[in-house]
Amino acid sequence: MYRKQLEKTFCRKIERELKQFKSRVMKLEKEEIFRAAYRIDNVICIYETLLEMSGNMGEETLEAVTAFPRLLEFLYDRWMKYEDSQMEDIMYCLNGELSKIWSRYKKRRKERTA
């Protein structure tokens, strides 16, 4: 029973943090919001992931993270220090797709000249 209540308290805490974060963001100018898009997206992603993870967290972990102030923003700041392969993944995808486009273009061009 205690664990379920703790989980519920944790979920309410991070929901409150997300609402406060969104409220601060909505007070920004349009250009500032646009520049903060990556941060906004990632804070929401962290929130959603924590919600999913909360059902599997131990009591001690739930107690610790429930007591931790501004958890979402702290975790976002920590996330930013991790090595990110997103740009490599994007470049790999783009190179593959551009190669396919070039191959189709080359084939069509050859068919037209034949």
N, C-alpha and C positions, 0 to 999 in steps of 0.2 A: 504493500500500500504506500509506504513512504517513498519508494522509488518512483512510482507512477506520479505522485504529487510533485516530487522533485523535477521530473521530466516536464510536467505541465508548467511548473514555475519557470523552468529554463526557457521553454518555448515562448512563454509570455514575455520574458525578459528580452529575448532577441527580437521578438516582434516589436516591442516598444522601442528598442534601439534602432530598428529599421525605420520605423515611423519618424523618429527624431532625425535620423539621417536624411530621409526624404524631405522633411520639413526644412532643414537647413539648405538642402540643394534647391528647393523650390523658391527660396528667397534670392538666389543668385540671378544675375543677368543671363539672358539667353546664350550669349557667347561663352560665358563661364560654364553654364550647364553643358553646352556642346563640348567644351574642352574636358569636362569631368566625366564624359560618357563612359570611358573605360572603367573608371573608379566606381561609378554608379552600377554598371553591369556586374562587376566583380563583387561588390558588397552584397548585391541581391543574390548572386550565385552562392556566396559563402553562407548567407542566411538560409537559403533553400537546402543547401547541403547539410548544414547543422541540424535543421529540422529533421531531415532523413536520418542522420546519424544519432540523434537523441534517443531513439528507441533501443539502440545497442550500447549506449554509454553506461559505464558503471556508476554506482552511487557516488563514489568519491570524485569522479570526474565531473559529474553533474553538479555536485556541491561546489567544486572549484570554479567551473565556468559560470555558474549562476552568480557567484560572488565577484567575478572578474569584471571591472568597469570597462565600458565601451569595447566589448569583445569583438564585435564585427569590424570596427575600424582597426583595432589592434591586429586582428588576423589578416585584414587586407594589407596593412603595412608589412607584415611578415611575409605575406605572399609575394609582394613586390621584390623581396630580396632573393627569392628563389630563381634559379635558372629557368628560363622559359623557352620552349622550342617552337612556339607558335609561328614565329616568322619563318623558321626553317620549314615547318609543315606547309605554310602558305606557299613558299617559294617552290617546294617540291611539287605541290598540286598544280601551281601555275605553269611550271616548266612542262609537266606532263600534258596538261590540257593545251598549251600553246603548241607543243609538238604535234598533237593530234590535229589541231586546226591547220597547221602548216602542211601536214601530210594530206589532208582532204583538199586543201587549196591546190597543192601541187598536182594531185590526181585530177582534179577538175580542169585545171589549166592544161594539162597534158591531153585530156580528152577533147578539149576545144580545139587544140592545134592539130589533132590527128585527122 
